[in-house]
Amino acid sequence: MSSERAKYPLRARRSAKAISRAVHAVNLAVRKNSTPRAGAARCIPAGPAPFRDANAACTGRYSPRRVLRVQGTARARGRGREVTEAKQVPWPGPDVVDDLSEAAGSRWRAIDPMLPAPGGLPAGCMAPLAVSGTNGLPAGIGLCCHRRIADDVLDQVWGTITRIELTPRLRDSAVLDDLLGQWRGHLAALPEASGKDSAAVVNWPSRDIGGVNALLKRGMQPLTVIAVRPARRTALAAAGISPGLVIREGEPADLDAAAELEMGVIRNDAHFGTAIMRPSTGTLVREDTRKVLTGRPGWLWVAERAGRLVGLVHVQPPPDSDWIAVMTRPGTTAYLQTMYVTPDERGSGLGGAMVKRAHDELDARGVLTTLLHYSQLNPLSVPFWSRMGYRPLWTTWEARPAAALRS
């Protein structure tokens, strides 16, 4: 299910041998200087991060003109932040990066037409990890970024506080194991990687099955799925809802009950490790729900029986969903943030009816793609969302704590 180029294109008048030497130099320097000195700066951006943002691991973007950072002090170009540096080892040049991104894009298109073209790489906390193929030519790079989630953002619920994320660009998924092995060496030198509230994270295309054994070998677990539904994709028919139920748009007066339904999703996902209850979770959820209920047009619908709310579906429309739209093909993309039905109403067809209400609205407004997250380990999520017309697009693999990534 993967495609591979038979010939490596040479650009900028650089020979394949020269490129191979450059990749080898980067890897050698990383191995020799993987232990940071005390006080070395790492790229942990301050301030709130986008809600469950899978791609915004670090501020800034990768620049091939940067240099490998080891001992001493210098300023990374364009970053305005002190880093450690003793000697300048070139990072993989733009020709290597562009070619690997193009090759990765070709593989992705062959695997899954709903995947996006590979976007810009994050800036990274160090020089990129680089791997060679059996022919000695560059076969992949990986950028490592660190995120520390602020206490005042809802994203803290959906995972660990410290997230050390690897963004790979691979010509062939067969080299993923080598890349993860190098990343493990980097993590071993980071004190924060041993913290209880930390994770090593890789977002991997769900249909790229060639990398699954490498991820399992390194002790990573598939925790979360980003699922996709193209517009007007037909869902399996659901049973009609029972008499006495009304599905309507949420109103400000619904705040208390709606916030409690939103909390129901978090409590449920906590059983599977995809949500972590924290002291401020209730307050943050209530404030987020209040903003949604007071906004117009409304994108939150509730199910009511005899004056009691028994279900909720909440959608982020564009542009609120732009943070996750980069995870799929170009076009108008929405994010189905929450769907919850109280235990006493489950099995009645209410969940399917609520999702249909949201889909009808999205289709009518010309939304091309809808994304959502679900817990891979939840035995009810996979069959339900499949019936609703969704299928896996990305799988988030984690090792907790980050230092638990196997060598």
C-alpha positions in Angstrom: 0.0 0.0 0.0 3.0 2.3 -0.3 4.7 3.7 -3.3 8.4 4.3 -3.8 10.5 6.1 -6.4 12.9 4.0 -8.4 15.3 6.9 -8.8 16.4 9.7 -6.5 16.3 13.1 -8.3 19.3 15.2 -7.7 18.7 18.9 -7.2 20.8 22.0 -6.9 23.8 20.2 -8.5 24.4 18.1 -5.4 25.5 14.6 -5.9 23.9 11.6 -4.2 27.2 10.9 -2.5 27.4 14.4 -1.1 23.8 14.2 0.2 24.5 10.9 1.9 27.6 12.3 3.6 25.6 15.3 4.8 22.9 13.0 6.4 25.7 10.9 7.9 27.3 14.0 9.4 24.0 15.1 11.0 23.4 11.7 12.6 27.0 11.4 13.8 26.8 14.9 15.4 23.4 14.1 17.0 24.8 10.9 18.5 27.9 12.5 19.8 26.1 15.5 21.3 22.8 14.1 22.4 23.3 15.0 26.1 22.4 18.7 26.6 24.3 20.7 29.2 22.6 22.1 32.2 20.6 25.2 31.3 20.3 24.4 27.6 17.2 25.9 26.1 14.7 23.6 24.6 11.8 24.5 22.3 8.9 24.4 24.7 6.7 27.3 23.5 4.9 29.4 26.1 1.3 30.3 26.0 -1.9 28.3 25.1 -1.8 25.7 22.4 -4.8 25.1 20.0 -7.4 22.6 21.3 -6.1 19.1 20.5 -3.8 20.5 17.8 -2.1 17.5 16.2 0.3 19.6 14.1 1.3 22.7 15.9 4.0 21.1 18.0 6.3 24.0 18.0 6.3 27.6 17.0 8.2 28.5 13.8 9.0 26.3 10.8 12.0 24.2 9.9 14.7 26.1 8.0 17.4 24.1 6.2 19.7 27.1 6.8 19.9 26.5 10.5 22.7 24.6 12.1 23.0 21.8 14.6 22.9 23.1 18.1 25.4 21.7 20.6 27.7 23.3 23.2 28.3 27.0 23.6 25.8 29.8 23.0 24.3 31.3 19.9 21.0 32.4 18.6 19.0 30.3 16.2 18.2 32.2 13.1 14.7 33.8 13.2 14.0 32.4 16.7 15.4 35.1 19.0 16.2 32.5 21.6 19.5 31.3 23.0 20.5 27.8 22.2 23.7 25.7 22.7 26.2 25.4 19.9 29.9 24.4 19.6 30.3 23.8 15.9 28.2 24.2 12.8 27.0 21.0 11.2 24.7 21.6 8.2 21.1 20.5 8.5 19.7 18.5 5.6 19.4 21.0 2.7 16.2 22.2 1.0 16.8 19.7 -1.9 16.8 16.7 0.5 13.8 18.0 2.6 11.8 18.9 -0.5 12.4 15.5 -2.1 11.5 13.6 1.0 8.3 15.6 1.5 7.4 15.0 -2.1 8.1 11.3 -1.8 6.1 11.1 1.4 3.2 12.9 -0.3 3.3 10.4 -3.2 3.1 7.6 -0.6 0.2 9.2 1.2 -1.8 9.8 -2.0 -1.4 6.1 -2.9 -2.4 5.0 0.6 -5.3 7.3 1.3 -6.7 10.1 -0.9 -8.2 11.9 2.1 -4.7 12.6 3.5 -3.2 16.1 2.9 -0.1 16.9 1.1 2.8 17.1 3.7 2.9 20.6 5.1 5.8 22.6 6.4 7.9 20.9 9.0 7.9 22.3 12.6 11.1 24.1 13.7 12.2 21.3 15.9 14.2 21.3 19.2 17.4 20.1 17.6 18.8 19.1 14.2 16.5 16.7 12.4 17.0 13.0 12.8 18.0 11.5 9.5 18.0 7.9 8.2 19.4 6.4 5.0 17.9 3.6 2.9 19.7 0.4 1.9 21.3 2.2 -1.0 22.9 4.8 1.3 20.7 7.6 0.1 18.4 9.8 2.4 15.3 7.8 3.1 13.7 10.0 5.8 14.0 12.7 8.4 12.2 13.4 11.7 11.7 16.7 13.6 11.2 16.5 17.4 9.2 19.2 19.1 8.2 19.7 22.8 4.9 21.1 23.9 4.0 22.0 27.5 0.3 22.6 27.8 -0.7 25.6 29.8 -3.0 25.2 32.8 -5.7 27.5 31.4 -6.5 25.8 28.1 -8.8 22.9 27.5 -6.2 21.0 25.6 -4.7 19.9 28.9 -7.6 17.4 29.3 -6.8 15.5 26.1 -3.4 14.1 27.0 -0.3 14.7 29.1 1.0 18.1 30.0 4.4 17.5 28.4 4.1 16.1 24.8 7.3 15.3 22.9 6.2 14.9 19.3 8.0 13.4 16.3 7.0 14.5 12.8 8.5 12.1 10.3 8.9 12.5 6.5 9.7 9.1 5.1 10.3 7.8 1.6 9.4 4.3 2.8 7.8 3.3 6.1 10.4 0.5 6.4 12.9 3.1 7.9 10.6 4.2 10.7 12.1 1.8 13.2 15.6 3.3 12.6 14.1 6.8 13.1 12.4 5.8 16.3 15.6 4.3 17.6 17.4 7.6 17.1 14.6 9.5 18.7 14.8 7.1 21.7 18.5 8.2 22.2 17.4 11.8 22.2 14.6 11.3 24.7 17.0 9.4 27.0 18.9 12.7 27.6 15.8 14.8 28.4 14.9 15.1 32.1 11.3 16.0 31.2 10.9 12.8 29.3 10.9 10.8 32.6 8.1 12.9 34.1 4.9 11.1 34.9 2.8 13.5 33.0 4.7 13.2 29.7 4.3 11.3 26.5 6.2 10.6 23.3 3.8 11.1 20.5 3.7 10.2 16.8 0.7 10.9 14.5 0.8 8.2 11.8 -1.6 7.7 8.8 -4.0 4.9 9.8 -3.7 3.1 6.4 0.1 3.2 6.4 0.3 -0.3 7.9 4.0 -0.6 7.1 4.9 1.3 10.2 2.7 -0.4 12.7 5.2 -3.1 13.8 7.9 -0.5 14.3 5.7 1.5 16.6 4.7 -1.5 18.6 8.3 -2.7 18.9 9.2 0.6 20.4 6.5 0.3 23.0 4.0 2.8 21.6 0.3 2.3 21.9 -2.5 3.5 19.5 -4.7 5.6 21.7 -6.6 8.0 19.6 -8.0 8.1 16.0 -8.8 11.1 13.8 -11.7 9.8 11.7 -12.9 11.4 8.5 -16.3 11.7 6.7 -16.6 13.1 3.2 -19.7 15.3 2.6 -23.0 13.5 2.0 -21.5 10.1 2.7 -24.5 7.9 3.5 -24.7 6.5 7.1 -26.4 3.3 7.9 -30.1 3.9 8.8 -30.7 4.4 12.5 -33.8 3.4 14.4 -36.3 6.2 14.9 -36.1 8.0 18.2 -38.8 7.3 20.7 -41.8 9.6 21.2 -41.3 12.5 23.6 -37.7 13.3 22.5 -37.0 16.7 20.9 -33.7 17.6 19.2 -33.2 21.4 19.2 -30.5 24.0 19.0 -28.8 24.7 22.4 -29.6 27.9 24.2 -27.8 29.9 27.0 -30.3 28.5 29.5 -29.0 25.0 28.8 -25.5 25.8 30.2 -25.5 23.7 33.4 -26.9 20.6 31.8 -24.9 21.0 28.5 -21.6 21.4 30.4 -22.4 18.2 32.4 -23.0 16.3 29.1 -19.6 17.6 27.8 -18.0 16.4 31.0 -19.6 13.0 30.4 -17.5 12.5 27.3 -14.3 13.4 29.3 -15.2 11.0 32.1 -15.8 8.2 29.6 -12.6 8.8 27.6 -10.6 8.9 30.8 -11.2 5.1 31.1 -9.2 4.7 27.9 -6.3 7.1 28.7 -7.3 9.6 26.0 -8.6 12.2 28.6 -7.1 13.1 31.9 -9.2 14.8 34.5 -7.5 17.8 36.1 -8.5 20.3 38.8 -9.5 23.0 36.3 -11.3 20.7 33.9 -14.9 21.5 35.0 -14.3 25.3 34.9 -12.7 25.1 31.5 -15.4 23.0 30.0 -18.1 25.2 31.4 -16.5 28.4 29.9 -16.1 26.7 26.5 -19.7 25.5 26.6 -20.9 29.0 27.6 -19.2 30.6 24.6 -20.7 28.0 22.2 -24.2 28.4 23.5 -24.1 32.2 23.3 -22.7 32.2 19.7 -24.9 32.5 16.7 -25.5 30.7 14.5 -25.5 27.8 17.0 -23.4 24.7 16.4 -24.5 22.8 19.4 -27.7 20.7 19.5 -29.3 19.0 22.5 -31.9 16.3 22.9 -34.5 16.9 25.5 -37.0 14.6 27.1 -39.6 16.0 29.6 -37.5 19.1 30.2 -34.2 17.1 30.9 -31.3 17.1 28.5 -30.3 13.6 27.6 -28.0 14.1 24.6 -25.7 16.7 23.0 -23.8 17.1 19.7 -21.3 19.9 19.3 -19.6 20.9 16.0 -16.7 23.4 15.3 -17.4 25.0 11.9 -14.8 26.7 9.8 -12.8 28.8 10.6 -12.9 27.5 14.2 -11.9 24.1 12.9 -8.9 25.4 10.9 -6.5 24.0 13.6 -7.3 20.4 12.5 -8.2 21.1 8.8 -4.5 20.6 7.9 -4.9 16.9 8.7 -7.0 16.2 5.6 -7.3 17.2 2.0 -7.9 20.8 1.0 -11.4 22.1 1.3 -14.0 23.3 3.8 -13.6 21.2 6.9 -15.6 21.0 10.2 -14.8 19.2 13.4 -17.3 17.2 15.4 -16.1 17.9 18.9 -18.6 16.1 21.1 -21.4 13.6 20.8 -22.8 12.3 24.1 -26.0 10.4 25.1 -26.9 9.6 28.7 -26.6 5.9 29.6 -30.4 5.5 30.0 -31.0 6.6 26.4 -28.3 4.6 24.7 -29.4 1.9 22.2 -32.5 3.9 21.3 -31.1 5.4 18.1 -30.8 8.9 19.7 -27.0 9.1 19.0 -27.5 8.4 15.3 -30.3 10.9 15.1 -28.2 13.6 16.7 -25.3 13.0 14.4 -27.6 13.1 11.4 -28.9 16.5 12.5 -25.3 17.8 12.6 -24.5 16.2 9.2 -27.6 17.6 7.6 -26.6 21.1 8.7 -22.9 20.6 7.5 -24.0 19.2 4.1 -26.4 22.1 3.6 -23.7 24.6 4.2 -21.3 23.0 1.8 -18.8 21.6 4.2 -16.7 19.0 2.3 -15.1 17.1 5.1 -15.8 16.4 8.8 -13.2 15.2 11.2 -13.5 13.9 14.8 -11.5 12.1 17.5 -12.4 8.9 19.2 -10.6 6.5 21.6 -9.1 3.6 19.8 -9.6 1.4 22.8 -13.3 2.2 23.3 -15.2 -0.9 22.1 -18.3 1.2 21.2 -16.6 4.0 19.2 -15.3 2.1 16.2 -18.6 0.4 15.2 -20.7 3.5 16.0 -18.7 6.0 14.0 -18.3 3.5 11.2 -22.1 3.4 10.9 -22.2 7.2 10.9 -20.0 7.2 7.8 -16.5 7.8 9.4 -13.3 5.8 9.0 -9.8 6.2 10.4 -7.5 8.8 8.9 -4.7 9.2 11.5 -3.8 7.2 14.5 -2.0 8.9 17.5 0.6 6.6 19.0 2.0 7.3 22.5 4.5 6.1 25.0 3.9 7.3 28.6 6.0 8.6 30.1 8.0 9.7 27.1 11.1 7.9 28.3 9.2 4.6 28.1 9.9 4.6 24.4 11.9 1.4 24.0 15.5 1.2 22.7 
